[in-house]
């Protein structure tokens, strides 16, 4: 069974159990269904491969950025436009309160259905989106508000119009400016963090990943196409790329992994938001105590150490591809 088929089967088992759970005469059937459910949950969410995690991260029923914004913050006000060209609906920016403190929110947004996905360009931001996010970040710095970013994109939009309008420059400008912003920045990978499109919101003081999210330099399909000239080897590529939250935590790129419920995040996203809330409260309290110069210096040191690996952390391509 594919991951989508497993999730569909889990949905059906949940529905069957809800129908018969309160019927005394169905106790034996309930026990059997609960056993099947537990077995399938373990197979789907516990004993899953890197490729399975890619499929989970991309699944259309996975909660999107607005789910977390609505659950974690109060009085959210969305801000639009890059003040140069137009608004990018695939990048949500705005102001809100978190536990009584004002914060700035920047989120890459996928849709929950085909119509919304078309509106939000399937989470692929254009240069207008990155310029909008930078405008809002500079505003946050001016008013001393912490920045919280939500990452969920297959990558920046690769179309010719985006390139003509300066896609590469917009991403590069974000990387440069975020490195010296004098306010705390926390990034949260909630689904698929792909390529420079994700990196443009990831220069931060803390980065969290949800348990079944992924974060990588490009998609497994792109990796396999470049390396082996065969996109069908994406599953093999996913294992090599070390793109899961667990791999990246071990390598020191990720600060915290937010556990997802065994029943599946699409059925119960609020256990995740309670963990996120506690982690955000803890880290924001620490980061806000730092002097601005110290905050920027620690961010610089954080990125300088990336790439330093021990023998235990080293991984190599198969011999057939090594030189």
C-alpha positions as CSV (number, residue, x, y, z in Angstrom):
1,X,0.0,0.0,0.0
2,X,1.1,3.5,-0.7
3,X,1.1,6.2,2.0
4,X,-2.1,7.7,0.5
5,X,-3.8,4.3,0.5
6,X,-2.8,3.8,4.1
7,X,-4.1,7.2,5.1
8,X,-7.4,6.5,3.3
9,X,-7.6,3.1,5.1
10,X,-7.0,4.8,8.4
11,X,-9.7,7.3,7.7
12,X,-12.2,4.5,7.0
13,X,-11.2,2.6,10.2
14,X,-11.7,5.8,12.2
15,X,-15.2,6.3,10.7
16,X,-16.1,2.6,11.3
17,X,-15.0,2.8,14.9
18,X,-16.9,6.0,15.5
19,X,-20.1,4.4,14.3
20,X,-19.9,1.2,16.4
21,X,-17.9,2.3,19.5
22,X,-20.9,3.0,21.7
23,X,-22.8,-0.1,20.8
24,X,-22.4,-2.8,23.5
25,X,-23.2,-5.6,21.1
26,X,-20.3,-4.7,18.8
27,X,-17.5,-5.0,21.4
28,X,-15.8,-7.9,19.6
29,X,-15.9,-6.0,16.3
30,X,-14.6,-2.9,18.1
31,X,-11.7,-4.8,19.5
32,X,-10.8,-6.2,16.1
33,X,-11.0,-2.8,14.4
34,X,-8.9,-1.1,17.1
35,X,-6.2,-3.8,16.6
36,X,-6.2,-3.2,12.8
37,X,-6.1,0.5,13.4
38,X,-3.1,0.2,15.8
39,X,-1.3,-2.1,13.4
40,X,-1.8,0.3,10.4
41,X,-0.8,3.3,12.5
42,X,2.5,1.7,13.4
43,X,3.1,0.7,9.8
44,X,2.3,4.2,8.5
45,X,3.8,6.5,11.2
46,X,6.4,4.5,13.1
47,X,8.1,2.0,10.8
48,X,8.2,4.4,7.9
49,X,11.0,5.1,5.4
50,X,12.4,8.5,4.3
51,X,10.3,8.2,1.1
52,X,7.2,7.5,3.2
53,X,8.0,10.7,5.1
54,X,8.2,12.6,1.9
55,X,4.7,11.4,1.0
56,X,3.4,12.3,4.4
57,X,4.9,15.8,4.2
58,X,3.3,16.3,0.8
59,X,-0.1,14.8,1.5
60,X,-3.0,17.2,0.6
61,X,-4.8,16.5,3.9
62,X,-1.8,17.6,6.0
63,X,-2.6,20.8,8.0
64,X,-1.3,23.9,6.2
65,X,0.1,27.1,7.7
66,X,-3.3,28.7,8.4
67,X,-4.2,25.8,10.7
68,X,-1.2,26.6,12.9
69,X,-1.7,30.3,12.7
70,X,-5.3,30.0,13.8
71,X,-4.5,27.6,16.6
72,X,-1.3,29.3,18.0
73,X,-2.0,33.0,17.7
74,X,-4.7,35.6,18.5
75,X,-5.8,38.7,16.7
76,X,-4.1,37.8,13.4
77,X,-4.1,40.6,10.9
78,X,-2.8,39.7,7.4
79,X,-0.7,42.2,5.5
80,X,-0.5,42.2,1.7
81,X,1.8,43.3,-1.1
82,X,5.5,43.8,-1.7
83,X,5.1,47.6,-2.5
84,X,6.8,47.0,-5.9
85,X,4.7,44.7,-8.0
86,X,1.8,42.8,-6.5
87,X,0.6,40.5,-3.7
88,X,1.7,36.8,-3.6
89,X,-1.1,34.7,-2.1
90,X,1.3,31.8,-1.6
91,X,3.1,33.8,1.1
92,X,1.0,34.8,4.1
93,X,2.4,37.6,6.3
94,X,0.9,39.4,9.2
95,X,0.8,40.5,12.8
96,X,-0.6,38.6,15.8
97,X,-0.2,38.0,19.5
98,X,1.4,34.9,21.0
99,X,0.8,34.5,24.7
100,X,0.2,38.2,25.0
101,X,3.4,39.3,23.1
102,X,3.2,40.9,19.6
103,X,4.8,38.8,16.9
104,X,5.3,38.9,13.1
105,X,4.2,35.8,11.2
106,X,5.5,34.8,7.7
107,X,4.2,31.5,6.2
108,X,4.4,29.6,3.0
109,X,0.9,28.5,2.2
110,X,-0.4,25.5,0.3
111,X,-4.1,25.0,-0.3
112,X,-6.5,22.5,1.1
113,X,-8.3,21.8,-2.2
114,X,-7.6,22.3,-5.9
115,X,-9.1,25.7,-6.1
116,X,-7.1,27.1,-3.1
117,X,-3.9,25.4,-4.4
118,X,-4.3,27.2,-7.7
119,X,-4.8,30.5,-5.9
120,X,-1.7,29.8,-3.8
121,X,0.4,28.3,-6.6
122,X,0.8,25.0,-4.7
123,X,3.0,26.8,-2.1
124,X,5.6,27.9,-4.7
125,X,6.4,31.5,-4.0
126,X,7.3,34.1,-6.6
127,X,9.7,37.0,-6.1
128,X,6.8,39.2,-4.9
129,X,6.3,36.7,-2.0
130,X,9.9,36.9,-0.9
131,X,10.0,40.7,-1.2
132,X,6.7,40.9,0.8
133,X,8.2,38.7,3.5
134,X,11.3,40.9,3.6
135,X,9.2,44.0,3.9
136,X,7.4,42.6,6.8
137,X,10.6,41.3,8.5
138,X,12.1,44.8,8.3
139,X,8.9,46.2,9.8
140,X,9.2,43.6,12.6
141,X,12.8,44.8,13.3
142,X,11.7,48.4,13.4
143,X,9.0,47.6,16.1
144,X,11.1,45.0,17.9
145,X,8.7,42.1,17.2
146,X,10.0,38.4,17.1
147,X,9.5,36.7,13.7
148,X,8.0,33.2,13.3
149,X,8.1,31.6,9.9
150,X,6.3,28.5,8.7
151,X,8.0,26.6,5.9
152,X,6.0,24.4,3.5
153,X,7.0,24.6,-0.1
154,X,8.3,22.2,-2.8
155,X,10.6,25.1,-3.8
156,X,10.4,28.6,-5.3
157,X,8.3,29.0,-8.4
158,X,10.5,28.1,-11.4
159,X,8.6,29.9,-14.1
160,X,10.1,32.3,-16.7
161,X,8.0,35.2,-15.3
162,X,9.5,34.7,-11.8
163,X,13.0,34.6,-13.3
164,X,12.4,37.8,-15.3
165,X,11.2,39.5,-12.1
166,X,14.3,38.6,-10.1
167,X,13.5,35.4,-8.3
168,X,17.2,34.6,-7.5
169,X,17.9,38.1,-6.3
170,X,14.8,38.1,-4.1
171,X,15.8,34.9,-2.4
172,X,19.5,36.0,-2.0
173,X,18.3,39.3,-0.5
174,X,16.3,37.5,2.1
175,X,19.3,35.4,3.1
176,X,21.5,38.4,3.5
177,X,19.0,40.6,5.4
178,X,17.8,37.8,7.7
179,X,21.3,37.1,8.8
180,X,21.6,40.5,10.5
181,X,18.0,41.2,11.6
182,X,18.2,42.4,15.2
183,X,15.1,40.4,16.4
184,X,14.6,36.7,17.3
185,X,13.7,34.5,14.3
186,X,12.2,31.0,14.8
187,X,11.5,28.8,11.7
188,X,9.1,25.9,11.7
189,X,9.1,23.2,8.9
190,X,5.5,21.9,8.9
191,X,5.6,19.9,5.7
192,X,7.9,20.0,2.8
193,X,10.9,22.3,2.9
194,X,12.4,22.4,-0.5
195,X,15.4,24.1,-2.1
196,X,16.2,27.8,-1.9
197,X,12.5,28.5,-1.7
198,X,12.5,27.1,1.8
199,X,15.9,28.5,2.7
200,X,14.7,32.0,2.1
201,X,12.7,31.8,5.3
202,X,15.1,29.6,7.3
203,X,18.0,31.9,8.4
204,X,17.0,31.9,12.0
205,X,18.0,31.5,15.7
206,X,16.0,28.3,16.1
207,X,14.5,25.8,13.7
208,X,11.9,23.2,14.5
209,X,10.7,20.3,12.3
210,X,7.5,18.3,12.6
211,X,8.2,14.6,13.0
212,X,7.2,13.7,9.5
213,X,8.3,16.8,7.7
214,X,11.3,16.9,5.3
215,X,13.9,19.6,4.5
216,X,16.4,19.4,1.6
217,X,18.3,21.1,-1.1
218,X,15.9,19.9,-3.8
219,X,13.3,17.2,-4.3
220,X,14.2,13.5,-4.3
221,X,13.0,13.4,-7.9
222,X,15.3,16.2,-8.9
223,X,18.2,14.7,-7.0
224,X,17.7,11.3,-8.8
225,X,17.4,13.0,-12.2
226,X,20.6,15.0,-11.7
227,X,22.7,12.2,-10.1
228,X,21.5,9.2,-12.0
229,X,19.5,10.7,-14.9
230,X,16.6,8.7,-13.6
231,X,13.8,10.4,-11.7
232,X,12.2,7.0,-10.9
233,X,15.0,6.4,-8.3
234,X,13.5,9.1,-6.1
235,X,12.8,6.6,-3.3
236,X,16.5,5.7,-3.2
237,X,17.5,9.3,-3.4
238,X,15.3,10.2,-0.4
239,X,17.3,7.7,1.8
240,X,20.6,9.2,0.7
241,X,19.7,12.8,1.1
242,X,19.3,12.8,4.9
243,X,16.2,15.0,4.6
244,X,14.1,13.7,7.5
245,X,13.7,15.6,10.8
246,X,15.6,12.8,12.6
247,X,18.6,12.8,10.2
248,X,18.8,16.6,10.4
249,X,18.6,16.7,14.2
250,X,21.4,14.2,14.4
251,X,23.5,16.3,12.0
252,X,22.9,19.4,14.1
253,X,20.8,21.4,11.6
254,X,17.6,21.2,13.5
255,X,17.1,22.3,17.1
256,X,13.8,20.5,18.0
257,X,11.6,17.8,16.6
258,X,7.9,18.3,17.3
259,X,6.2,14.9,17.7
260,X,3.2,14.1,15.7
261,X,0.3,12.0,17.0
262,X,0.3,8.2,16.3
263,X,-3.2,8.5,14.9
264,X,-2.0,11.0,12.2
265,X,-1.6,14.7,12.3
266,X,-4.5,15.2,9.9
267,X,-6.9,13.6,12.4
268,X,-5.5,15.5,15.5
269,X,-3.4,18.6,14.7
270,X,-3.9,20.1,18.2
271,X,-1.5,17.8,20.0
272,X,1.1,19.3,17.7
273,X,0.1,22.9,18.3
274,X,0.3,22.4,22.1
275,X,3.9,21.2,21.8
276,X,4.7,24.0,19.4
277,X,3.2,26.6,21.8
278,X,5.4,25.3,24.7
279,X,8.5,25.2,22.6
280,X,7.9,28.7,21.2
281,X,7.2,30.1,24.7
282,X,10.5,28.6,26.0
283,X,12.7,29.8,23.2
284,X,11.2,33.2,22.7
285,X,11.7,33.9,26.4
286,X,15.4,33.0,26.1
287,X,16.1,34.8,22.8
288,X,14.3,38.1,23.9
289,X,16.7,38.4,26.8
290,X,19.8,38.6,24.5
291,X,21.3,41.9,23.5
292,X,20.9,42.6,19.8
293,X,24.6,42.3,19.1
294,X,24.8,39.0,20.9
295,X,21.7,37.6,19.1
296,X,23.3,38.4,15.7
297,X,26.7,37.0,16.7
298,X,25.1,33.7,17.9
299,X,23.2,33.5,14.6
300,X,26.4,34.0,12.7
301,X,28.2,31.3,14.7
302,X,25.3,28.9,14.2
303,X,25.7,29.0,10.4
304,X,29.5,29.0,10.5
305,X,29.5,25.6,12.2
306,X,27.2,24.0,9.6
307,X,29.1,21.5,7.5
308,X,31.4,20.4,10.3
309,X,30.9,16.7,10.7
310,X,32.4,13.9,12.7
311,X,33.3,10.5,11.2
312,X,30.0,9.1,12.7
313,X,28.0,11.7,10.8
314,X,29.7,11.3,7.4
315,X,27.7,9.6,4.6
316,X,28.8,8.8,1.1
317,X,27.2,8.0,-2.2
318,X,27.3,4.4,-3.4
319,X,30.6,3.3,-4.9
320,X,29.2,3.3,-8.4
321,X,28.8,7.1,-8.1
322,X,31.9,8.0,-6.2
323,X,35.1,9.3,-7.8
